[in-house]
Amino acid sequence: MKRRREKMGDGQILTIKDCMVRHNKSYDTIAALFKRKGSPAFRVGREWQVDVIKWDAYLLKLAEEAKG
């Protein structure tokens, strides 16, 4: 069953390319974050996707861990 990509609302789904634009980072940087253990990202076919709310929470968690 394929997941439908939603454009607006709380259930917005981001792809690697969406995150590249959103965070102004390279494909390799975002792809590495998507593929890390514990990442909320998931694959749909050949495309990686992530829920925007879970992604933001994950990035905050990584920042807190890096801060010490």
Secondary structure, 3 states (H helix, E strand, C coil): CCCCCCCCCCCCEEEHHHHHHHHCCCHHHHHHHHHCCCCCCEEECCEEEEEHHHHHHHHHHHHHHHHC
